[in-house]
Amino acid sequence: MNLTACRLRSLREKHGFSQQKVADYLGITRTAYNKYESGAIRPTRKLDRLAALFGVSADYILGRAGTVPEDRASDPYISEQWKKYLLLSDTGREMVDVMLDAVYARERNAETHPR
């Protein structure tokens, strides 16, 4: 097993996700995701989404960076929120995405146009 495969498995287990949940998040089959963790294929097209999911850099997943940076991505609250998000249906995730985009845009607008 190569370093990328080992890191993917370790990150998935650390976050308490099943292979199926990660595969669903990526929009691929569990079998395809399993190939990432076995080292049979590299997650080239899905690397950015995997990095976002696990709160690490793509370089970390690929073995180009040695350690996981300590930042808010490793915050247990954020990890729990990710788990909840991943357990939602497609419709539920769409609703969260719409609300998040709206709140984010409103706050960004308030920063650039204070009253």
Wavefront OBJ file of the C-alpha trace (Angstrom):
o trace
v 0.000 0.000 0.000
v 1.413 3.409 -0.923
v 1.534 6.505 1.304
v -1.496 8.123 -0.356
v -3.573 5.002 0.255
v -2.436 4.789 3.884
v -3.225 8.425 4.530
v -6.676 8.179 2.970
v -7.558 5.196 5.121
v -6.163 6.818 8.252
v -8.011 10.085 7.621
v -11.279 8.314 6.881
v -11.044 6.240 10.054
v -10.001 9.258 12.129
v -13.156 11.080 10.996
v -15.337 8.021 11.559
v -16.541 7.766 7.961
v -17.309 4.547 6.153
v -15.910 3.994 2.670
v -19.491 4.231 1.391
v -20.039 7.676 2.971
v -16.817 9.026 1.454
v -17.716 7.501 -1.917
v -21.187 9.081 -1.759
v -19.628 12.460 -0.950
v -17.298 12.111 -3.937
v -20.052 10.878 -6.242
v -18.320 7.570 -6.984
v -18.923 3.932 -6.085
v -17.557 2.370 -2.916
v -15.534 0.027 -5.113
v -13.886 2.995 -6.835
v -13.080 4.601 -3.480
v -11.712 1.304 -2.193
v -9.215 1.389 -5.058
v -7.894 4.702 -3.679
v -7.341 3.136 -0.263
v -5.781 -0.028 -1.673
v -3.381 1.979 -3.806
v -4.684 0.516 -7.072
v -5.438 4.021 -8.392
v -4.664 7.586 -7.294
v -7.503 9.996 -6.526
v -6.397 12.538 -9.116
v -9.826 13.908 -10.079
v -11.211 13.809 -6.546
v -8.145 15.054 -4.683
v -9.463 18.553 -3.933
v -12.748 17.197 -2.560
v -10.920 14.658 -0.407
v -8.637 17.365 0.972
v -11.658 19.531 1.806
v -13.517 16.642 3.406
v -10.634 15.690 5.677
v -9.381 19.222 6.361
v -5.892 18.624 5.023
v -3.937 19.722 1.972
v -3.783 17.743 -1.242
v -0.016 17.636 -0.693
v -0.544 15.864 2.621
v -2.740 13.209 0.982
v -0.179 12.671 -1.763
v 2.690 12.405 0.722
v 4.368 15.666 -0.270
v 3.765 17.187 3.173
v 4.762 15.331 6.302
v 2.239 16.391 8.871
v -1.326 17.539 9.149
v -1.391 21.249 9.994
v -3.064 22.118 13.282
v -5.857 24.483 12.365
v -9.636 24.741 12.582
v -10.003 21.800 10.191
v -8.987 19.489 13.026
v -11.543 21.076 15.391
v -13.878 18.352 16.729
v -16.924 20.602 16.225
v -16.139 21.004 12.533
v -15.569 17.274 12.195
v -18.984 16.593 13.756
v -20.628 19.110 11.433
v -19.051 17.365 8.420
v -20.389 14.035 9.612
v -23.896 15.462 9.948
v -23.655 17.031 6.500
v -22.546 13.777 4.901
v -25.427 11.894 6.484
v -28.002 14.218 4.882
v -29.879 13.273 1.739
v -28.992 15.026 -1.524
v -31.928 17.378 -0.956
v -30.790 18.103 2.589
v -27.248 18.909 1.423
v -28.642 21.216 -1.271
v -30.662 23.078 1.358
v -27.609 23.490 3.590
v -25.526 24.657 0.619
v -28.098 27.296 -0.360
v -28.349 28.602 3.205
v -24.580 28.616 3.680
v -24.053 30.507 0.422
v -26.682 33.089 1.406
v -25.282 33.684 4.896
v -21.713 33.805 3.592
v -22.642 36.336 0.882
v -24.515 38.484 3.421
v -21.567 38.568 5.807
v -19.050 39.246 3.048
v -21.270 42.101 1.860
v -21.430 43.504 5.414
v -17.611 43.417 5.628
v -17.175 45.352 2.394
v -20.121 47.729 2.967
v -20.325 48.480 6.681
v -23.263 50.591 7.809
l 1 2 3 4 5 6 7 8 9 10 11 12 13 14 15 16 17 18 19 20 21 22 23 24 25 26 27 28 29 30 31 32 33 34 35 36 37 38 39 40 41 42 43 44 45 46 47 48 49 50 51 52 53 54 55 56 57 58 59 60 61 62 63 64 65 66 67 68 69 70 71 72 73 74 75 76 77 78 79 80 81 82 83 84 85 86 87 88 89 90 91 92 93 94 95 96 97 98 99 100 101 102 103 104 105 106 107 108 109 110 111 112 113 114 115
